[in-house]
């Protein structure tokens, strides 16, 4: 991770540069919790008669999974930079 990116992450998550890794890990765990809750909601409503609702919930679940991956990549990037 470049120094500029480290500062940007620090500013984005509102912590000192040496706390970025810990904060991103915390945010990743929160995202994973939300993803799990969203997945359970979709599972419960999967057989509902409203196909549009089911499709939208599936899209939300996919996007949340992608977001979790991106946050995980940021965590790995910050860890690799020695923060």
mmCIF file of the N, C-alpha and C atoms, coordinates in Angstrom:
data_MODEL
# 
_entry.id   MODEL 
# 
loop_
_atom_site.group_PDB 
_atom_site.id 
_atom_site.type_symbol 
_atom_site.label_atom_id 
_atom_site.label_alt_id 
_atom_site.label_comp_id 
_atom_site.label_asym_id 
_atom_site.label_entity_id 
_atom_site.label_seq_id 
_atom_site.pdbx_PDB_ins_code 
_atom_site.Cartn_x 
_atom_site.Cartn_y 
_atom_site.Cartn_z 
_atom_site.occupancy 
_atom_site.B_iso_or_equiv 
_atom_site.pdbx_formal_charge 
_atom_site.auth_seq_id 
_atom_site.auth_comp_id 
_atom_site.auth_asym_id 
_atom_site.auth_atom_id 
_atom_site.pdbx_PDB_model_num 
ATOM 1   N N  . UNK A 1 1  ? 0.843   -1.175  0.000  1.00 0.00 ? 1  UNK A N  1 
ATOM 2   C CA . UNK A 1 1  ? 0.000   0.000   0.000  1.00 0.00 ? 1  UNK A CA 1 
ATOM 3   C C  . UNK A 1 1  ? 0.887   1.236   0.000  1.00 0.00 ? 1  UNK A C  1 
ATOM 4   N N  . UNK A 1 2  ? 0.533   2.172   -0.841 1.00 0.00 ? 2  UNK A N  1 
ATOM 5   C CA . UNK A 1 2  ? 1.280   3.421   -0.905 1.00 0.00 ? 2  UNK A CA 1 
ATOM 6   C C  . UNK A 1 2  ? 0.947   4.292   0.307  1.00 0.00 ? 2  UNK A C  1 
ATOM 7   N N  . UNK A 1 3  ? 1.888   5.166   0.657  1.00 0.00 ? 3  UNK A N  1 
ATOM 8   C CA . UNK A 1 3  ? 1.686   6.043   1.819  1.00 0.00 ? 3  UNK A CA 1 
ATOM 9   C C  . UNK A 1 3  ? 0.430   6.892   1.662  1.00 0.00 ? 3  UNK A C  1 
ATOM 10  N N  . UNK A 1 4  ? 0.159   7.360   0.457  1.00 0.00 ? 4  UNK A N  1 
ATOM 11  C CA . UNK A 1 4  ? -1.033  8.165   0.204  1.00 0.00 ? 4  UNK A CA 1 
ATOM 12  C C  . UNK A 1 4  ? -2.310  7.392   0.489  1.00 0.00 ? 4  UNK A C  1 
ATOM 13  N N  . UNK A 1 5  ? -2.313  6.112   0.116  1.00 0.00 ? 5  UNK A N  1 
ATOM 14  C CA . UNK A 1 5  ? -3.482  5.283   0.383  1.00 0.00 ? 5  UNK A CA 1 
ATOM 15  C C  . UNK A 1 5  ? -3.662  5.064   1.880  1.00 0.00 ? 5  UNK A C  1 
ATOM 16  N N  . UNK A 1 6  ? -2.560  4.880   2.572  1.00 0.00 ? 6  UNK A N  1 
ATOM 17  C CA . UNK A 1 6  ? -2.642  4.691   4.023  1.00 0.00 ? 6  UNK A CA 1 
ATOM 18  C C  . UNK A 1 6  ? -3.272  5.920   4.678  1.00 0.00 ? 6  UNK A C  1 
ATOM 19  N N  . UNK A 1 7  ? -2.874  7.098   4.246  1.00 0.00 ? 7  UNK A N  1 
ATOM 20  C CA . UNK A 1 7  ? -3.467  8.322   4.792  1.00 0.00 ? 7  UNK A CA 1 
ATOM 21  C C  . UNK A 1 7  ? -4.946  8.408   4.440  1.00 0.00 ? 7  UNK A C  1 
ATOM 22  N N  . UNK A 1 8  ? -5.277  8.021   3.218  1.00 0.00 ? 8  UNK A N  1 
ATOM 23  C CA . UNK A 1 8  ? -6.680  8.063   2.802  1.00 0.00 ? 8  UNK A CA 1 
ATOM 24  C C  . UNK A 1 8  ? -7.528  7.107   3.646  1.00 0.00 ? 8  UNK A C  1 
ATOM 25  N N  . UNK A 1 9  ? -7.016  5.899   3.881  1.00 0.00 ? 9  UNK A N  1 
ATOM 26  C CA . UNK A 1 9  ? -7.746  4.956   4.730  1.00 0.00 ? 9  UNK A CA 1 
ATOM 27  C C  . UNK A 1 9  ? -7.863  5.501   6.150  1.00 0.00 ? 9  UNK A C  1 
ATOM 28  N N  . UNK A 1 10 ? -6.790  6.078   6.642  1.00 0.00 ? 10 UNK A N  1 
ATOM 29  C CA . UNK A 1 10 ? -6.795  6.645   7.984  1.00 0.00 ? 10 UNK A CA 1 
ATOM 30  C C  . UNK A 1 10 ? -7.875  7.717   8.104  1.00 0.00 ? 10 UNK A C  1 
ATOM 31  N N  . UNK A 1 11 ? -7.935  8.596   7.120  1.00 0.00 ? 11 UNK A N  1 
ATOM 32  C CA . UNK A 1 11 ? -8.953  9.650   7.116  1.00 0.00 ? 11 UNK A CA 1 
ATOM 33  C C  . UNK A 1 11 ? -10.356 9.069   6.942  1.00 0.00 ? 11 UNK A C  1 
ATOM 34  N N  . UNK A 1 12 ? -10.484 8.082   6.075  1.00 0.00 ? 12 UNK A N  1 
ATOM 35  C CA . UNK A 1 12 ? -11.796 7.503   5.770  1.00 0.00 ? 12 UNK A CA 1 
ATOM 36  C C  . UNK A 1 12 ? -12.422 6.818   6.984  1.00 0.00 ? 12 UNK A C  1 
ATOM 37  N N  . UNK A 1 13 ? -11.607 6.117   7.750  1.00 0.00 ? 13 UNK A N  1 
ATOM 38  C CA . UNK A 1 13 ? -12.163 5.378   8.894  1.00 0.00 ? 13 UNK A CA 1 
ATOM 39  C C  . UNK A 1 13 ? -11.994 6.128   10.204 1.00 0.00 ? 13 UNK A C  1 
ATOM 40  N N  . UNK A 1 14 ? -11.365 7.301   10.145 1.00 0.00 ? 14 UNK A N  1 
ATOM 41  C CA . UNK A 1 14 ? -11.298 8.178   11.308 1.00 0.00 ? 14 UNK A CA 1 
ATOM 42  C C  . UNK A 1 14 ? -10.417 7.712   12.440 1.00 0.00 ? 14 UNK A C  1 
ATOM 43  N N  . UNK A 1 15 ? -9.297  7.079   12.084 1.00 0.00 ? 15 UNK A N  1 
ATOM 44  C CA . UNK A 1 15 ? -8.361  6.625   13.113 1.00 0.00 ? 15 UNK A CA 1 
ATOM 45  C C  . UNK A 1 15 ? -6.945  7.020   12.712 1.00 0.00 ? 15 UNK A C  1 
ATOM 46  N N  . UNK A 1 16 ? -6.040  6.936   13.662 1.00 0.00 ? 16 UNK A N  1 
ATOM 47  C CA . UNK A 1 16 ? -4.628  7.200   13.379 1.00 0.00 ? 16 UNK A CA 1 
ATOM 48  C C  . UNK A 1 16 ? -4.095  6.117   12.448 1.00 0.00 ? 16 UNK A C  1 
ATOM 49  N N  . UNK A 1 17 ? -3.065  6.426   11.671 1.00 0.00 ? 17 UNK A N  1 
ATOM 50  C CA . UNK A 1 17 ? -2.523  5.439   10.722 1.00 0.00 ? 17 UNK A CA 1 
ATOM 51  C C  . UNK A 1 17 ? -2.164  4.100   11.352 1.00 0.00 ? 17 UNK A C  1 
ATOM 52  N N  . UNK A 1 18 ? -1.673  4.109   12.574 1.00 0.00 ? 18 UNK A N  1 
ATOM 53  C CA . UNK A 1 18 ? -1.299  2.835   13.194 1.00 0.00 ? 18 UNK A CA 1 
ATOM 54  C C  . UNK A 1 18 ? -2.509  2.031   13.691 1.00 0.00 ? 18 UNK A C  1 
ATOM 55  N N  . UNK A 1 19 ? -3.708  2.602   13.601 1.00 0.00 ? 19 UNK A N  1 
ATOM 56  C CA . UNK A 1 19 ? -4.933  1.906   13.999 1.00 0.00 ? 19 UNK A CA 1 
ATOM 57  C C  . UNK A 1 19 ? -5.775  1.458   12.808 1.00 0.00 ? 19 UNK A C  1 
ATOM 58  N N  . UNK A 1 20 ? -5.331  1.784   11.596 1.00 0.00 ? 20 UNK A N  1 
ATOM 59  C CA . UNK A 1 20 ? -6.116  1.476   10.396 1.00 0.00 ? 20 UNK A CA 1 
ATOM 60  C C  . UNK A 1 20 ? -6.375  -0.025  10.273 1.00 0.00 ? 20 UNK A C  1 
ATOM 61  N N  . UNK A 1 21 ? -5.347  -0.830  10.439 1.00 0.00 ? 21 UNK A N  1 
ATOM 62  C CA . UNK A 1 21 ? -5.507  -2.277  10.276 1.00 0.00 ? 21 UNK A CA 1 
ATOM 63  C C  . UNK A 1 21 ? -6.563  -2.833  11.231 1.00 0.00 ? 21 UNK A C  1 
ATOM 64  N N  . UNK A 1 22 ? -6.470  -2.464  12.481 1.00 0.00 ? 22 UNK A N  1 
ATOM 65  C CA . UNK A 1 22 ? -7.427  -2.942  13.484 1.00 0.00 ? 22 UNK A CA 1 
ATOM 66  C C  . UNK A 1 22 ? -8.852  -2.485  13.148 1.00 0.00 ? 22 UNK A C  1 
ATOM 67  N N  . UNK A 1 23 ? -8.988  -1.232  12.725 1.00 0.00 ? 23 UNK A N  1 
ATOM 68  C CA . UNK A 1 23 ? -10.322 -0.708  12.405 1.00 0.00 ? 23 UNK A CA 1 
ATOM 69  C C  . UNK A 1 23 ? -10.901 -1.407  11.183 1.00 0.00 ? 23 UNK A C  1 
ATOM 70  N N  . UNK A 1 24 ? -10.080 -1.622  10.157 1.00 0.00 ? 24 UNK A N  1 
ATOM 71  C CA . UNK A 1 24 ? -10.569 -2.320  8.972  1.00 0.00 ? 24 UNK A CA 1 
ATOM 72  C C  . UNK A 1 24 ? -10.971 -3.759  9.301  1.00 0.00 ? 24 UNK A C  1 
ATOM 73  N N  . UNK A 1 25 ? -10.212 -4.407  10.175 1.00 0.00 ? 25 UNK A N  1 
ATOM 74  C CA . UNK A 1 25 ? -10.586 -5.756  10.595 1.00 0.00 ? 25 UNK A CA 1 
ATOM 75  C C  . UNK A 1 25 ? -11.951 -5.736  11.281 1.00 0.00 ? 25 UNK A C  1 
ATOM 76  N N  . UNK A 1 26 ? -12.168 -4.740  12.118 1.00 0.00 ? 26 UNK A N  1 
ATOM 77  C CA . UNK A 1 26 ? -13.448 -4.610  12.813 1.00 0.00 ? 26 UNK A CA 1 
ATOM 78  C C  . UNK A 1 26 ? -14.587 -4.371  11.818 1.00 0.00 ? 26 UNK A C  1 
ATOM 79  N N  . UNK A 1 27 ? -14.349 -3.501  10.853 1.00 0.00 ? 27 UNK A N  1 
ATOM 80  C CA . UNK A 1 27 ? -15.362 -3.232  9.834  1.00 0.00 ? 27 UNK A CA 1 
ATOM 81  C C  . UNK A 1 27 ? -15.639 -4.472  8.993  1.00 0.00 ? 27 UNK A C  1 
ATOM 82  N N  . UNK A 1 28 ? -14.595 -5.251  8.710  1.00 0.00 ? 28 UNK A N  1 
ATOM 83  C CA . UNK A 1 28 ? -14.778 -6.479  7.948  1.00 0.00 ? 28 UNK A CA 1 
ATOM 84  C C  . UNK A 1 28 ? -15.669 -7.455  8.718  1.00 0.00 ? 28 UNK A C  1 
ATOM 85  N N  . UNK A 1 29 ? -15.430 -7.584  10.017 1.00 0.00 ? 29 UNK A N  1 
ATOM 86  C CA . UNK A 1 29 ? -16.265 -8.471  10.838 1.00 0.00 ? 29 UNK A CA 1 
ATOM 87  C C  . UNK A 1 29 ? -17.721 -7.987  10.856 1.00 0.00 ? 29 UNK A C  1 
ATOM 88  N N  . UNK A 1 30 ? -17.910 -6.673  10.956 1.00 0.00 ? 30 UNK A N  1 
ATOM 89  C CA . UNK A 1 30 ? -19.266 -6.121  10.922 1.00 0.00 ? 30 UNK A CA 1 
ATOM 90  C C  . UNK A 1 30 ? -19.935 -6.433  9.587  1.00 0.00 ? 30 UNK A C  1 
ATOM 91  N N  . UNK A 1 31 ? -19.185 -6.279  8.498  1.00 0.00 ? 31 UNK A N  1 
ATOM 92  C CA . UNK A 1 31 ? -19.715 -6.571  7.165  1.00 0.00 ? 31 UNK A CA 1 
ATOM 93  C C  . UNK A 1 31 ? -20.091 -8.043  7.051  1.00 0.00 ? 31 UNK A C  1 
ATOM 94  N N  . UNK A 1 32 ? -19.257 -8.912  7.570  1.00 0.00 ? 32 UNK A N  1 
ATOM 95  C CA . UNK A 1 32 ? -19.546 -10.348 7.531  1.00 0.00 ? 32 UNK A CA 1 
ATOM 96  C C  . UNK A 1 32 ? -20.816 -10.669 8.329  1.00 0.00 ? 32 UNK A C  1 
ATOM 97  N N  . UNK A 1 33 ? -21.005 -10.002 9.460  1.00 0.00 ? 33 UNK A N  1 
ATOM 98  C CA . UNK A 1 33 ? -22.209 -10.202 10.258 1.00 0.00 ? 33 UNK A CA 1 
ATOM 99  C C  . UNK A 1 33 ? -23.442 -9.755  9.477  1.00 0.00 ? 33 UNK A C  1 
ATOM 100 N N  . UNK A 1 34 ? -23.363 -8.589  8.848  1.00 0.00 ? 34 UNK A N  1 
ATOM 101 C CA . UNK A 1 34 ? -24.478 -8.104  8.035  1.00 0.00 ? 34 UNK A CA 1 
ATOM 102 C C  . UNK A 1 34 ? -24.775 -9.048  6.877  1.00 0.00 ? 34 UNK A C  1 
ATOM 103 N N  . UNK A 1 35 ? -23.714 -9.551  6.250  1.00 0.00 ? 35 UNK A N  1 
ATOM 104 C CA . UNK A 1 35 ? -23.878 -10.481 5.140  1.00 0.00 ? 35 UNK A CA 1 
ATOM 105 C C  . UNK A 1 35 ? -24.623 -11.734 5.609  1.00 0.00 ? 35 UNK A C  1 
ATOM 106 N N  . UNK A 1 36 ? -24.241 -12.255 6.751  1.00 0.00 ? 36 UNK A N  1 
ATOM 107 C CA . UNK A 1 36 ? -24.914 -13.432 7.293  1.00 0.00 ? 36 UNK A CA 1 
ATOM 108 C C  . UNK A 1 36 ? -26.375 -13.183 7.587  1.00 0.00 ? 36 UNK A C  1 
ATOM 109 N N  . UNK A 1 37 ? -26.663 -12.028 8.157  1.00 0.00 ? 37 UNK A N  1 
ATOM 110 C CA . UNK A 1 37 ? -28.054 -11.689 8.459  1.00 0.00 ? 37 UNK A CA 1 
ATOM 111 C C  . UNK A 1 37 ? -28.863 -11.518 7.181  1.00 0.00 ? 37 UNK A C  1 
ATOM 112 N N  . UNK A 1 38 ? -28.264 -10.876 6.188  1.00 0.00 ? 38 UNK A N  1 
ATOM 113 C CA . UNK A 1 38 ? -28.940 -10.684 4.901  1.00 0.00 ? 38 UNK A CA 1 
ATOM 114 C C  . UNK A 1 38 ? -29.199 -12.032 4.232  1.00 0.00 ? 38 UNK A C  1 
ATOM 115 N N  . UNK A 1 39 ? -28.236 -12.918 4.302  1.00 0.00 ? 39 UNK A N  1 
ATOM 116 C CA . UNK A 1 39 ? -28.374 -14.237 3.700  1.00 0.00 ? 39 UNK A CA 1 
ATOM 117 C C  . UNK A 1 39 ? -29.516 -15.019 4.356  1.00 0.00 ? 39 UNK A C  1 
ATOM 118 N N  . UNK A 1 40 ? -29.600 -14.948 5.682  1.00 0.00 ? 40 UNK A N  1 
ATOM 119 C CA . UNK A 1 40 ? -30.687 -15.630 6.385  1.00 0.00 ? 40 UNK A CA 1 
ATOM 120 C C  . UNK A 1 40 ? -32.046 -15.040 6.008  1.00 0.00 ? 40 UNK A C  1 
ATOM 121 N N  . UNK A 1 41 ? -32.109 -13.719 5.850  1.00 0.00 ? 41 UNK A N  1 
ATOM 122 C CA . UNK A 1 41 ? -33.348 -13.069 5.438  1.00 0.00 ? 41 UNK A CA 1 
ATOM 123 C C  . UNK A 1 41 ? -33.768 -13.557 4.054  1.00 0.00 ? 41 UNK A C  1 
ATOM 124 N N  . UNK A 1 42 ? -32.828 -13.599 3.131  1.00 0.00 ? 42 UNK A N  1 
ATOM 125 C CA . UNK A 1 42 ? -33.139 -14.067 1.781  1.00 0.00 ? 42 UNK A CA 1 
ATOM 126 C C  . UNK A 1 42 ? -33.573 -15.525 1.801  1.00 0.00 ? 42 UNK A C  1 
ATOM 127 N N  . UNK A 1 43 ? -32.906 -16.345 2.595  1.00 0.00 ? 43 UNK A N  1 
ATOM 128 C CA . UNK A 1 43 ? -33.302 -17.754 2.698  1.00 0.00 ? 43 UNK A CA 1 
ATOM 129 C C  . UNK A 1 43 ? -34.751 -17.883 3.167  1.00 0.00 ? 43 UNK A C  1 
ATOM 130 N N  . UNK A 1 44 ? -35.143 -17.056 4.125  1.00 0.00 ? 44 UNK A N  1 
ATOM 131 C CA . UNK A 1 44 ? -36.507 -17.119 4.650  1.00 0.00 ? 44 UNK A CA 1 
ATOM 132 C C  . UNK A 1 44 ? -37.534 -16.660 3.622  1.00 0.00 ? 44 UNK A C  1 
ATOM 133 N N  . UNK A 1 45 ? -37.148 -15.699 2.798  1.00 0.00 ? 45 UNK A N  1 
ATOM 134 C CA . UNK A 1 45 ? -38.099 -15.129 1.836  1.00 0.00 ? 45 UNK A CA 1 
ATOM 135 C C  . UNK A 1 45 ? -37.935 -15.694 0.422  1.00 0.00 ? 45 UNK A C  1 
ATOM 136 N N  . UNK A 1 46 ? -37.035 -16.640 0.259  1.00 0.00 ? 46 UNK A N  1 
ATOM 137 C CA . UNK A 1 46 ? -36.728 -17.154 -1.074 1.00 0.00 ? 46 UNK A CA 1 
ATOM 138 C C  . UNK A 1 46 ? -37.959 -17.705 -1.798 1.00 0.00 ? 46 UNK A C  1 
ATOM 139 N N  . UNK A 1 47 ? -38.820 -18.372 -1.104 1.00 0.00 ? 47 UNK A N  1 
ATOM 140 C CA . UNK A 1 47 ? -39.977 -18.975 -1.764 1.00 0.00 ? 47 UNK A CA 1 
ATOM 141 C C  . UNK A 1 47 ? -41.216 -18.088 -1.712 1.00 0.00 ? 47 UNK A C  1 
ATOM 142 N N  . UNK A 1 48 ? -41.019 -16.803 -1.431 1.00 0.00 ? 48 UNK A N  1 
ATOM 143 C CA . UNK A 1 48 ? -42.167 -15.892 -1.408 1.00 0.00 ? 48 UNK A CA 1 
ATOM 144 C C  . UNK A 1 48 ? -42.707 -15.738 -2.838 1.00 0.00 ? 48 UNK A C  1 
ATOM 145 N N  . UNK A 1 49 ? -43.960 -15.335 -2.967 1.00 0.00 ? 49 UNK A N  1 
ATOM 146 C CA . UNK A 1 49 ? -44.546 -15.209 -4.310 1.00 0.00 ? 49 UNK A CA 1 
ATOM 147 C C  . UNK A 1 49 ? -44.031 -14.004 -5.096 1.00 0.00 ? 49 UNK A C  1 
ATOM 148 N N  . UNK A 1 50 ? -43.314 -13.104 -4.453 1.00 0.00 ? 50 UNK A N  1 
ATOM 149 C CA . UNK A 1 50 ? -42.820 -11.897 -5.125 1.00 0.00 ? 50 UNK A CA 1 
ATOM 150 C C  . UNK A 1 50 ? -41.413 -12.161 -5.675 1.00 0.00 ? 50 UNK A C  1 
ATOM 151 N N  . UNK A 1 51 ? -41.327 -12.489 -6.941 1.00 0.00 ? 51 UNK A N  1 
ATOM 152 C CA . UNK A 1 51 ? -40.037 -12.804 -7.575 1.00 0.00 ? 51 UNK A CA 1 
ATOM 153 C C  . UNK A 1 51 ? -39.106 -11.591 -7.591 1.00 0.00 ? 51 UNK A C  1 
ATOM 154 N N  . UNK A 1 52 ? -39.663 -10.388 -7.733 1.00 0.00 ? 52 UNK A N  1 
ATOM 155 C CA . UNK A 1 52 ? -38.826 -9.185  -7.724 1.00 0.00 ? 52 UNK A CA 1 
ATOM 156 C C  . UNK A 1 52 ? -38.125 -9.014  -6.377 1.00 0.00 ? 52 UNK A C  1 
ATOM 157 N N  . UNK A 1 53 ? -38.859 -9.249  -5.302 1.00 0.00 ? 53 UNK A N  1 
ATOM 158 C CA . UNK A 1 53 ? -38.265 -9.152  -3.970 1.00 0.00 ? 53 UNK A CA 1 
ATOM 159 C C  . UNK A 1 53 ? -37.135 -10.152 -3.831 1.00 0.00 ? 53 UNK A C  1 
ATOM 160 N N  . UNK A 1 54 ? -37.380 -11.396 -4.230 1.00 0.00 ? 54 UNK A N  1 
ATOM 161 C CA . UNK A 1 54 ? -36.351 -12.426 -4.143 1.00 0.00 ? 54 UNK A CA 1 
ATOM 162 C C  . UNK A 1 54 ? -35.114 -12.028 -4.949 1.00 0.00 ? 54 UNK A C  1 
ATOM 163 N N  . UNK A 1 55 ? -35.307 -11.528 -6.152 1.00 0.00 ? 55 UNK A N  1 
ATOM 164 C CA . UNK A 1 55 ? -34.173 -11.135 -7.005 1.00 0.00 ? 55 UNK A CA 1 
ATOM 165 C C  . UNK A 1 55 ? -33.398 -9.972  -6.387 1.00 0.00 ? 55 UNK A C  1 
ATOM 166 N N  . UNK A 1 56 ? -34.098 -9.010  -5.833 1.00 0.00 ? 56 UNK A N  1 
ATOM 167 C CA . UNK A 1 56 ? -33.415 -7.870  -5.213 1.00 0.00 ? 56 UNK A CA 1 
ATOM 168 C C  . UNK A 1 56 ? -32.631 -8.293  -3.971 1.00 0.00 ? 56 UNK A C  1 
ATOM 169 N N  . UNK A 1 57 ? -33.207 -9.177  -3.188 1.00 0.00 ? 57 UNK A N  1 
ATOM 170 C CA . UNK A 1 57 ? -32.489 -9.667  -2.012 1.00 0.00 ? 57 UNK A CA 1 
ATOM 171 C C  . UNK A 1 57 ? -31.243 -10.449 -2.427 1.00 0.00 ? 57 UNK A C  1 
ATOM 172 N N  . UNK A 1 58 ? -31.334 -11.205 -3.511 1.00 0.00 ? 58 UNK A N  1 
ATOM 173 C CA . UNK A 1 58 ? -30.179 -11.927 -4.020 1.00 0.00 ? 58 UNK A CA 1 
ATOM 174 C C  . UNK A 1 58 ? -29.096 -10.955 -4.484 1.00 0.00 ? 58 UNK A C  1 
ATOM 175 N N  . UNK A 1 59 ? -29.496 -9.890  -5.166 1.00 0.00 ? 59 UNK A N  1 
ATOM 176 C CA . UNK A 1 59 ? -28.530 -8.883  -5.614 1.00 0.00 ? 59 UNK A CA 1 
ATOM 177 C C  . UNK A 1 59 ? -27.841 -8.211  -4.430 1.00 0.00 ? 59 UNK A C  1 
ATOM 178 N N  . UNK A 1 60 ? -28.616 -7.890  -3.400 1.00 0.00 ? 60 UNK A N  1 
ATOM 179 C CA . UNK A 1 60 ? -28.039 -7.282  -2.198 1.00 0.00 ? 60 UNK A CA 1 
ATOM 180 C C  . UNK A 1 60 ? -27.003 -8.228  -1.592 1.00 0.00 ? 60 UNK A C  1 
ATOM 181 N N  . UNK A 1 61 ? -27.367 -9.502  -1.506 1.00 0.00 ? 61 UNK A N  1 
ATOM 182 C CA . UNK A 1 61 ? -26.454 -10.493 -0.931 1.00 0.00 ? 61 UNK A CA 1 
ATOM 183 C C  . UNK A 1 61 ? -25.158 -10.575 -1.744 1.00 0.00 ? 61 UNK A C  1 
ATOM 184 N N  . UNK A 1 62 ? -25.273 -10.574 -3.049 1.00 0.00 ? 62 UNK A N  1 
ATOM 185 C CA . UNK A 1 62 ? -24.079 -10.616 -3.908 1.00 0.00 ? 62 UNK A CA 1 
ATOM 186 C C  . UNK A 1 62 ? -23.198 -9.391  -3.692 1.00 0.00 ? 62 UNK A C  1 
ATOM 187 N N  . UNK A 1 63 ? -23.817 -8.222  -3.683 1.00 0.00 ? 63 UNK A N  1 
ATOM 188 C CA . UNK A 1 63 ? -23.052 -6.982  -3.500 1.00 0.00 ? 63 UNK A CA 1 
ATOM 189 C C  . UNK A 1 63 ? -22.389 -6.929  -2.128 1.00 0.00 ? 63 UNK A C  1 
ATOM 190 N N  . UNK A 1 64 ? -23.084 -7.410  -1.119 1.00 0.00 ? 64 UNK A N  1 
ATOM 191 C CA . UNK A 1 64 ? -22.492 -7.425  0.220  1.00 0.00 ? 64 UNK A CA 1 
ATOM 192 C C  . UNK A 1 64 ? -21.303 -8.375  0.274  1.00 0.00 ? 64 UNK A C  1 
ATOM 193 N N  . UNK A 1 65 ? -21.401 -9.490  -0.428 1.00 0.00 ? 65 UNK A N  1 
ATOM 194 C CA . UNK A 1 65 ? -20.276 -10.417 -0.497 1.00 0.00 ? 65 UNK A CA 1 
ATOM 195 C C  . UNK A 1 65 ? -19.078 -9.791  -1.183 1.00 0.00 ? 65 UNK A C  1 
ATOM 196 N N  . UNK A 1 66 ? -19.342 -9.056  -2.273 1.00 0.00 ? 66 UNK A N  1 
ATOM 197 C CA . UNK A 1 66 ? -18.265 -8.366  -2.981 1.00 0.00 ? 66 UNK A CA 1 
ATOM 198 C C  . UNK A 1 66 ? -17.641 -7.287  -2.098 1.00 0.00 ? 66 UNK A C  1 
ATOM 199 N N  . UNK A 1 67 ? -18.468 -6.568  -1.351 1.00 0.00 ? 67 UNK A N  1 
ATOM 200 C CA . UNK A 1 67 ? -17.957 -5.535  -0.445 1.00 0.00 ? 67 UNK A CA 1 
ATOM 201 C C  . UNK A 1 67 ? -17.077 -6.156  0.636  1.00 0.00 ? 67 UNK A C  1 
ATOM 202 N N  . UNK A 1 68 ? -17.498 -7.291  1.162  1.00 0.00 ? 68 UNK A N  1 
ATOM 203 C CA . UNK A 1 68 ? -16.697 -7.974  2.184  1.00 0.00 ? 68 UNK A CA 1 
ATOM 204 C C  . UNK A 1 68 ? -15.338 -8.375  1.615  1.00 0.00 ? 68 UNK A C  1 
ATOM 205 N N  . UNK A 1 69 ? -15.321 -8.839  0.375  1.00 0.00 ? 69 UNK A N  1 
ATOM 206 C CA . UNK A 1 69 ? -14.060 -9.197  -0.269 1.00 0.00 ? 69 UNK A CA 1 
ATOM 207 C C  . UNK A 1 69 ? -13.157 -7.976  -0.402 1.00 0.00 ? 69 UNK A C  1 
ATOM 208 N N  . UNK A 1 70 ? -13.711 -6.850  -0.808 1.00 0.00 ? 70 UNK A N  1 
ATOM 209 C CA . UNK A 1 70 ? -12.923 -5.626  -0.967 1.00 0.00 ? 70 UNK A CA 1 
ATOM 210 C C  . UNK A 1 70 ? -12.384 -5.126  0.371  1.00 0.00 ? 70 UNK A C  1 
ATOM 211 N N  . UNK A 1 71 ? -13.204 -5.204  1.406  1.00 0.00 ? 71 UNK A N  1 
ATOM 212 C CA . UNK A 1 71 ? -12.725 -4.811  2.729  1.00 0.00 ? 71 UNK A CA 1 
ATOM 213 C C  . UNK A 1 71 ? -11.613 -5.761  3.168  1.00 0.00 ? 71 UNK A C  1 
ATOM 214 N N  . UNK A 1 72 ? -11.800 -7.043  2.919  1.00 0.00 ? 72 UNK A N  1 
ATOM 215 C CA . UNK A 1 72 ? -10.753 -8.020  3.240  1.00 0.00 ? 72 UNK A CA 1 
ATOM 216 C C  . UNK A 1 72 ? -9.463  -7.727  2.493  1.00 0.00 ? 72 UNK A C  1 
ATOM 217 N N  . UNK A 1 73 ? -9.572  -7.335  1.238  1.00 0.00 ? 73 UNK A N  1 
ATOM 218 C CA . UNK A 1 73 ? -8.377  -6.967  0.473  1.00 0.00 ? 73 UNK A CA 1 
ATOM 219 C C  . UNK A 1 73 ? -7.686  -5.756  1.080  1.00 0.00 ? 73 UNK A C  1 
ATOM 220 N N  . UNK A 1 74 ? -8.465  -4.795  1.542  1.00 0.00 ? 74 UNK A N  1 
ATOM 221 C CA . UNK A 1 74 ? -7.888  -3.615  2.196  1.00 0.00 ? 74 UNK A CA 1 
ATOM 222 C C  . UNK A 1 74 ? -7.181  -4.002  3.478  1.00 0.00 ? 74 UNK A C  1 
ATOM 223 N N  . UNK A 1 75 ? -7.770  -4.916  4.254  1.00 0.00 ? 75 UNK A N  1 
ATOM 224 C CA . UNK A 1 75 ? -7.145  -5.388  5.482  1.00 0.00 ? 75 UNK A CA 1 
ATOM 225 C C  . UNK A 1 75 ? -5.797  -6.027  5.153  1.00 0.00 ? 75 UNK A C  1 
ATOM 226 N N  . UNK A 1 76 ? -5.785  -6.886  4.134  1.00 0.00 ? 76 UNK A N  1 
ATOM 227 C CA . UNK A 1 76 ? -4.542  -7.559  3.734  1.00 0.00 ? 76 UNK A CA 1 
ATOM 228 C C  . UNK A 1 76 ? -3.504  -6.556  3.233  1.00 0.00 ? 76 UNK A C  1 
ATOM 229 N N  . UNK A 1 77 ? -3.961  -5.575  2.493  1.00 0.00 ? 77 UNK A N  1 
ATOM 230 C CA . UNK A 1 77 ? -3.061  -4.550  1.950  1.00 0.00 ? 77 UNK A CA 1 
ATOM 231 C C  . UNK A 1 77 ? -2.433  -3.729  3.058  1.00 0.00 ? 77 UNK A C  1 
ATOM 232 N N  . UNK A 1 78 ? -3.240  -3.344  4.037  1.00 0.00 ? 78 UNK A N  1 
ATOM 233 C CA . UNK A 1 78 ? -2.742  -2.569  5.164  1.00 0.00 ? 78 UNK A CA 1 
ATOM 234 C C  . UNK A 1 78 ? -1.753  -3.411  5.983  1.00 0.00 ? 78 UNK A C  1 
ATOM 235 N N  . UNK A 1 79 ? -2.089  -4.696  6.177  1.00 0.00 ? 79 UNK A N  1 
ATOM 236 C CA . UNK A 1 79 ? -1.197  -5.576  6.932  1.00 0.00 ? 79 UNK A CA 1 
ATOM 237 C C  . UNK A 1 79 ? 0.132   -5.730  6.204  1.00 0.00 ? 79 UNK A C  1 
ATOM 238 N N  . UNK A 1 80 ? 0.084   -5.830  4.897  1.00 0.00 ? 80 UNK A N  1 
ATOM 239 C CA . UNK A 1 80 ? 1.299   -5.973  4.106  1.00 0.00 ? 80 UNK A CA 1 
ATOM 240 C C  . UNK A 1 80 ? 2.167   -4.727  4.121  1.00 0.00 ? 80 UNK A C  1 
ATOM 241 N N  . UNK A 1 81 ? 1.546   -3.590  4.421  1.00 0.00 ? 81 UNK A N  1 
ATOM 242 C CA . UNK A 1 81 ? 2.299   -2.333  4.463  1.00 0.00 ? 81 UNK A CA 1 
ATOM 243 C C  . UNK A 1 81 ? 2.902   -2.090  5.828  1.00 0.00 ? 81 UNK A C  1 
ATOM 244 N N  . UNK A 1 82 ? 2.636   -2.977  6.767  1.00 0.00 ? 82 UNK A N  1 
ATOM 245 C CA . UNK A 1 82 ? 3.223   -2.850  8.085  1.00 0.00 ? 82 UNK A CA 1 
ATOM 246 C C  . UNK A 1 82 ? 2.493   -1.929  9.031  1.00 0.00 ? 82 UNK A C  1 
ATOM 247 N N  . UNK A 1 83 ? 1.219   -1.684  8.768  1.00 0.00 ? 83 UNK A N  1 
ATOM 248 C CA . UNK A 1 83 ? 0.434   -0.829  9.658  1.00 0.00 ? 83 UNK A CA 1 
ATOM 249 C C  . UNK A 1 83 ? -0.158  -1.653  10.765 1.00 0.00 ? 83 UNK A C  1 
# 
